[in-house]
Amino acid sequence: MKARCLVCCDPAEVDHHPDWQQRDVTGKPRRALCLNGPYVAKVVWPWMTRAAADPACDALEFEIPAEACKPCWCDACMLHMAEAKLNVNDLVVHQQFGFNSVARFRKETAAYAEAVRPGMKVRFT
């Protein structure tokens, strides 16, 4: 059995945690959760831990929609960009930061899955 997670698109979490939402350049929230805020540690990794604990589960699949790669101006992204001394006003830099955030999510999620259950298959689509 494969456990599947649609990343960033959880309407209940969006409603419950508006501060975890992605933001556009004007600060307006999007109906998508940001990978750079608490969402991954508070929702995705606990879900992974539960799924991996099920002996019937032999793989984890994460669907990452295009929304996850969009430039985000939420507080967490702005803080991470400032800490990295990136120009938050440069759209190209902001877009690259979004792509890098998804790449980091994939790497950290695969490592976390391996730590939780060695040998667990992990797939990103």
Secondary structure, 3 states (H helix, E strand, C coil): CEEEEECCCCHHHHHHCHHHEEECCCCCEEEEECCCCCHHHHHHHHHHHHHHHCCCCCEEEEECCHHHHCCCCCHHHHHHHHHCCCCCCCHHHHHHHHHHHHHHHHHHHHHHHHHHCCCCEEEEC
